[in-house]
Amino acid sequence: MSTFPAYLTAQEIAEHAIQGIPATKRGVAVWLKRGGIVGCERAGRGGGYEYPLSSLPEAAQMAVIEKYADTVTLADAVGLSDLARAAIERAVARRERPAMEELPAPIQRRLRRSRPTPDGEAGLVAYKNAPTYNRKEADRRFAIMQAFRAYHTRIGGAIKPAMQAFCEALDSGMEFLPEEARGMPFSARSLLRWHTEMKRAGVGGLLAKHGNRKNCFKISEQAKNFVISMVVEYPHAQYRMIEEAAKTRFEAAPPYDTIRAVIKIWKEQNKSLYLFLTNPDEWKSRHAVAFGSKSEDVTALNQRWEMDSTKADLILADGRRHVIVGVIDIYSRRMKLHVSLTSSSAAVTATLRRAILDWGKPQEVVTDNGSDYVSKHMVRVAQSLGIEQYLCDPFQPQQKPFIERHLGTLSHSLMELLPGYVGHSVADRKAIEARKSFAQRLMHQGETIEIPHLDAPGLQEFCDLWTEKYHANRRHRGLNGRTPLEMVATWADPVERVADERALDMLLCPAPKGEGTRVFGKKGIQVGNRYYIARELAAAVDVGEEVEVRIDESDLGRIFVFGLDGRFIAVAEDPSWAGISRKEEAVAARRLQKDRMNKACAVVKKQAKEAGLGGIYAEIIANRAEGVKNVAFLPRPAKTVTTPALEEAGKAAKVADPSVSPAPSRPETPRKGLAEIVGRIGKEPLPESRMDRYRRAKGIEAAMERGEEVPEEQRTWLSRYQQGSEYRAESVVDKLRAAK
C-alpha cells in the first residue's frame, strides 16, 4: 500500500523545507491564505486543516515525490502536474528496472560499454530554474515531440524516416501540431536532436542552449575592483565618468560595455548594499530589521501619544500653503488631524487641545526635535499639564513609527478620495498619476502639492471624516484584528480629563513672538504695535520686570499676563481697541502703585528700626581700627625747593607788606592719637596697639636707665614683654631704622 500523502497539513508542508515556501507552520498558513489555497477539515485526531498536494506549486509536488520515491505508485499521480506525473513514472520505472546482475551477460556488456547518461532529475532542475521565455520555448518543442510520437505510432516504421515524413506532411498543409506550437520553424534534423536530448535529460533537454555567453567578459580583477570601488564611493556617477577614471589608472582600461556589465551584475547581486549607499532612509524603511516593537511597553489608554506634521506644503483653493498636524494614541491607534497654515507651536497645541478634550490627558508625548515641538510654549504647556515630552534623535523618524506610518496611510487614502478621482480613461490616468506623485511627496520635506478643489475647512472636514469614520473602524494587525473604537470601548479604567475647558484654553493660548516673555514698561506691555495696560499690573509688577504674555485669539485687544512663576496677574487691554480711558487707568494705576510702594516701605522701615542702626558708624570705625596695625612711617630727608618765579614773588610780597616777616617754621606738635578721637566719638578709648606697647616698653627702659623709680607692676610687665616675639621683632626694626 502506498504511503504517498495526497493531503498535507501546514506543519508537514513546513517540514519539507521547500524553496519559496515559509519554513514555519504559521508562515505556511499565512502563505496558503494569501495564495487562495483552500483546505479541508482534517478527520484525524487533533483536527485542523489539510491541503491537497495537487493545489500546491510544482516545486512542492516534486519535493514530496522525491521524499516518497521508494513507495509512490502511478495511482498517486492523479491530479498532479505533468512534471510531477513524469517524475512519478520515472520513479516507478527505476524501482521496476531489473538489477544489472539479473540481465543476460551480452546486455550487461553492452550497457557497460555505452556512454553513461545523466539522470533526468537534473533536466527537471534545469527546466525549473530556466527563465520563463526559455521554458515557454521548451514547452513548444515538447508539444511538437508529442505530436510526432502520435504520428509515429500511427504510421510505424523507423524513427528517422518517420521524422522526415512528419516534416513533409506539415509542409504539404496537414495540421498535426497544437495551437501553441504552430509557426515554430524546425526540421527532421531538429526533431532527431530533440528526441536524443529528451532521452538524455527529459524535458530539460529541450531548453534552448543560446545565451550561454551571458556575463562572460574579459576584465582583470584589479580593474573590476576599481570599477566597484567607484560605484561604492560615487554611487550616482555615470558610466562614462567611471570609464574616464579607469583610463587614468589602467593602460588597458576596460571598455564602456564591460564597465556597464560589471556594475549591472554587482548591483543585482548587492541590491540591499547599493540601496544603503544611495538612499539610507529608504534602505532603513525596506531592509532594516525590526524585531522589536515600539508598542510592547504600551499597556494603557493614553499612556503614550506620538505627534508629527506633514513635511510637504499643501496649496489649497485659496492659494495659501497649509500643513497637516497629526497625533495618535499608540494603545488604541486612534488619530486626530489638524489643518493649519504652518506647523507652529500654536498649531501643535491646537491639535493637542482637540485630542485632550476628546480623549483625555496623555502621560507621554513623543515628538521630533523641530522648532515647533521644542518651543518654550510647547514645553511650558507640557509641563503645566503634567505631560512627559520625549524628543526623537535628529533624522530618526523610526523612533515615532506609528504617526509616520499612519500619515503615510492618510496620503494614500487621500489620493483616491480627493475630489476629481472619476475613472480610468487616459485623462483620468494622468490625474491618478499626479495623485500617486502626491502620495509619494506628502511626507517629503520641501515638496509643494496643489489641491485646487479644496479649501482649508474642506480639507479639515475630509481629515475628520477619515479619522472618525474610516480609520477608527478599520481593523489593525497590530491590535490583533481589532479597531481603534473597539480598543477604546473595552478599556474600563478611568481616564484623566481636564474639568475646566476654559482653563485649558487659557493655558494653550498662543504666545507672541519672542516665546511669550515681555517687559512691563512705563507705557505698559508692548506686543507688536500695541501697548496693553491694566491697573492690576501696577499693583503686582515693577517697571522693568519680565512677565509671561498669552494672546487671546478671540479678542486681539487683550492679553493674559502671568508671572514667570506661572501665577496669573491680570488681563491687560489695548485702550484704543477696548475703548477704555487711558487717563482713568493711569490715575488708578499710580494710586495702586503708590499704595504698594508705601506698604513695602513700611515693612522695610520697621525691619530697619528693629535692627537698631543709630550708632552703626561708630561700630564700623572701632571694628576697622581693631584689625588695622598702627604703622608709623620714618621721617624722610627733605630739601627746600625754590625757583626764580618763587624768589621774585617773595620780593613782591615784602614790598607789599614789609611788616610781615617770613613765617617761622611751625614747631612739631604731637598728633592726637586715634584713641583720643575715638574716645571723643564713642566715649571709649581704643585698645593699645602693637606700636603703643613697644613704645611703652622703651619708655620704661629709659626711665630705669636714668635711675628713676619704676613701679613694680611695670617692671614685671616689661620683663614678660621682653621675652615675647613682638618685642624682639620691633627691636630689630628699630636697629634697621638707626642704621639708615
C-alpha positions, 0 to 999 in steps of 0.5 A, a space after each residue: 500500500 502506498 504511503 504517498 500523502 495526497 493531503 498535507 497539513 501546514 506543519 508537514 508542508 513546513 517540514 519539507 523545507 521547500 524553496 519559496 515556501 515559509 519554513 514555519 507552520 504559521 508562515 505556511 498558513 499565512 502563505 496558503 491564505 494569501 495564495 487562495 489555497 483552500 483546505 479541508 477539515 482534517 478527520 484525524 485526531 487533533 483536527 485542523 486543516 489539510 491541503 491537497 498536494 495537487 493545489 500546491 506549486 510544482 516545486 512542492 509536488 516534486 519535493 514530496 515525490 522525491 521524499 516518497 520515491 521508494 513507495 509512490 505508485 502511478 495511482 498517486 499521480 492523479 491530479 498532479 502536474 505533468 512534471 510531477 506525473 513524469 517524475 512519478 513514472 520515472 520513479 516507478 520505472 527505476 524501482 521496476 528496472 531489473 538489477 544489472 546482475 539479473 540481465 543476460 551477460 551480452 546486455 550487461 556488456 553492452 550497457 557497460 560499454 555505452 556512454 553513461 547518461 545523466 539522470 533526468 532529475 537534473 533536466 527537471 532542475 534545469 527546466 525549473 530554474 530556466 527563465 520563463 521565455 526559455 521554458 515557454 520555448 521548451 514547452 513548444 518543442 515538447 508539444 511538437 515531440 508529442 505530436 510526432 510520437 502520435 504520428 509515429 505510432 500511427 504510421 510505424 516504421 523507423 524513427 528517422 524516416 518517420 521524422 522526415 515524413 512528419 516534416 513533409 506532411 506539415 509542409 504539404 498543409 496537414 495540421 498535426 501540431 497544437 495551437 501553441 506550437 504552430 509557426 515554430 520553424 524546425 526540421 527532421 534534423 531538429 526533431 532527431 536532436 530533440 528526441 536524443 536530448 529528451 532521452 538524455 535529460 527529459 524535458 530539460 533537454 529541450 531548453 534552448 542552449 543560446 545565451 550561454 555567453 551571458 556575463 562572460 567578459 574579459 576584465 582583470 580583477 584589479 580593474 573590476 575592483 576599481 570599477 566597484 570601488 567607484 560605484 561604492 564611493 560615487 554611487 550616482 556617477 555615470 558610466 562614462 565618468 567611471 570609464 574616464 577614471 579607469 583610463 587614468 589608472 589602467 593602460 588597458 582600461 576596460 571598455 564602456 560595455 564591460 564597465 556597464 556589465 560589471 556594475 549591472 551584475 554587482 548591483 543585482 547581486 548587492 541590491 540591499 548594499 547599493 540601496 544603503 549607499 544611495 538612499 539610507 532612509 529608504 534602505 532603513 524603511 525596506 531592509 532594516 530589521 525590526 524585531 522589536 516593537 515600539 508598542 510592547 511597553 504600551 499597556 494603557 489608554 493614553 499612556 503614550 501619544 506620538 505627534 508629527 506634521 506633514 513635511 510637504 506644503 499643501 496649496 489649497 483653493 485659496 492659494 495659501 500653503 497649509 500643513 497637516 498636524 497629526 497625533 495618535 494614541 499608540 494603545 488604541 491607534 486612534 488619530 486626530 488631524 489638524 489643518 493649519 497654515 504652518 506647523 507652529 507651536 500654536 498649531 501643535 497645541 491646537 491639535 493637542 487641545 482637540 485630542 485632550 478634550 476628546 480623549 483625555 490627558 496623555 502621560 507621554 508625548 513623543 515628538 521630533 526635535 523641530 522648532 515647533 515641538 521644542 518651543 518654550 510654549 510647547 514645553 511650558 504647556 507640557 509641563 503645566 499639564 503634567 505631560 512627559 515630552 520625549 524628543 526623537 534623535 535628529 533624522 530618526 523618524 523610526 523612533 515615532 513609527 506609528 504617526 509616520 506610518 499612519 500619515 503615510 496611510 492618510 496620503 494614500 487614502 487621500 489620493 483616491 478620495 480627493 475630489 476629481 478621482 472619476 475613472 480610468 480613461 487616459 485623462 483620468 490616468 494622468 490625474 491618478 498619476 499626479 495623485 500617486 506623485 502626491 502620495 509619494 511627496 506628502 511626507 517629503 520635506 520641501 515638496 509643494 502639492 496643489 489641491 485646487 478643489 479644496 479649501 482649508 475647512 474642506 480639507 479639515 472636514 475630509 481629515 475628520 471624516 477619515 479619522 472618525 469614520 474610516 480609520 477608527 473602524 478599520 481593523 489593525 494587525 497590530 491590535 490583533 484584528 481589532 479597531 481603534 473604537 473597539 480598543 477604546 470601548 473595552 478599556 474600563 479604567 478611568 481616564 484623566 480629563 481636564 474639568 475646566 475647558 476654559 482653563 485649558 484654553 487659557 493655558 494653550 493660548 498662543 504666545 507672541 513672538 519672542 516665546 511669550 516673555 515681555 517687559 512691563 514698561 512705563 507705557 505698559 506691555 508692548 506686543 507688536 504695535 500695541 501697548 496693553 495696560 491694566 491697573 492690576 499690573 501696577 499693583 503686582 509688577 515693577 517697571 522693568 520686570 519680565 512677565 509671561 504674555 498669552 494672546 487671546 485669539 478671540 479678542 486681539 485687544 487683550 492679553 493674559 499676563 502671568 508671572 514667570 512663576 506661572 501665577 496669573 496677574 491680570 488681563 491687560 487691554 489695548 485702550 484704543 481697541 477696548 475703548 477704555 480711558 487711558 487717563 482713568 487707568 493711569 490715575 488708578 494705576 499710580 494710586 495702586 502703585 503708590 499704595 504698594 510702594 508705601 506698604 513695602 516701605 513700611 515693612 522695610 522701615 520697621 525691619 530697619 528700626 528693629 535692627 537698631 542702626 543709630 550708632 552703626 558708624 561708630 561700630 564700623 570705625 572701632 571694628 576697622 581700627 581693631 584689625 588695622 596695625 598702627 604703622 608709623 612711617 620714618 621721617 624722610 630727608 627733605 630739601 627746600 625747593 625754590 625757583 626764580 618765579 618763587 624768589 621774585 614773588 617773595 620780593 613782591 610780597 615784602 614790598 607789599 607788606 614789609 611788616 610781615 616777616 617770613 613765617 617761622 617754621 611751625 614747631 612739631 606738635 604731637 598728633 592726637 592719637 586715634 584713641 583720643 578721637 575715638 574716645 571723643 566719638 564713642 566715649 571709649 578709648 581704643 585698645 593699645 596697639 602693637 606700636 603703643 606697647 613697644 613704645 611703652 616698653 622703651 619708655 620704661 627702659 629709659 626711665 630705669 636707665 636714668 635711675 628713676 623709680 619704676 613701679 613694680 607692676 611695670 617692671 614685671 610687665 616689661 620683663 614678660 614683654 621682653 621675652 615675647 616675639 613682638 618685642 624682639 621683632 620691633 627691636 630689630 626694626 628699630 636697629 634697621 631704622 638707626 642704621 639708615 
